[in-house]
Amino acid sequence: MKYMKYRLLFCLLLIACTANAQSNYYVEDANLFRGMVTAGANFTQIDGDNYAGYHKAGINAGAGVYTMFSNEIGAGLEMLYTRKGSRGNFKQNSSNQSFQILAYKAILNYVDLPIQLYYFDQRGDHFGAGFSYSRLINQSETFDTDPKQNLKSEDYPFRKSDYCMVLSANVKVVGKFYITGRFQYSLVKVRTNVPPGFGRTEQYNNMVTLRLMYLFN
């Protein structure tokens, strides 16, 4: 696991460096490629569990590159480390009415590869829509119930692949810095083998992201 994180960090740095080098290389059109680095927070929930609301916070960080087709239209590809999941800390009955849930937390760590088509206005603000593929690195779940249930996270695995729709808005703050808002939702189920009493048999990742982005070139 430790070595995987190092490899992911190396890949993110490589994307950022390559994008910046490309923007300097293509001197005939300096704006053809635009590299970016970004860091911020996800606010997530798992639709289909017993809890509603974006109560689980997690990191969202990585790098990417824009390819410009014109002054107004471009495509963006990113490679991100992102944490999704769910959290609830208030008492409620289980969905099968056999016990009480006192608290619950799910942590899902992914490598995320979103690709989007963007519209750029004259100010540089840009708005995009597209899709992403996320690969699950690891998962953990904690269950606090009354009476105690013998539940183990590894017995209820989430699917390794998460396919999502993505909507983004990137607003320039100052210079080359942007504030990014993003909404991302699973297009296919991320789990059907749900712990008994912890919601529906079909679950989906639901995520809102707020980030700070630095745009090269």
Buried (B, 14 or more C-beta within 10 A) or exposed (E): EEEEEEEBEEBBEEBBEBBBEBBEEEEEEEEBBBBBBBBBBBBBBBBBBBBEEBBBEBBBBBBBBBBBEEEEEBBBBBBBBBBBBBBBEEEEEBBEEEBBBBBBBBBBBBBBBBBBEBEBEEEEBBBBEBBBBBEBBEBEBEBBBEEEBEBEBEEBEBBEEBEBBBBBBBBBEEEBEBBBBBBBBBEEBBBEEBBEBBBBEEBBBBBBBEBEBBBBB
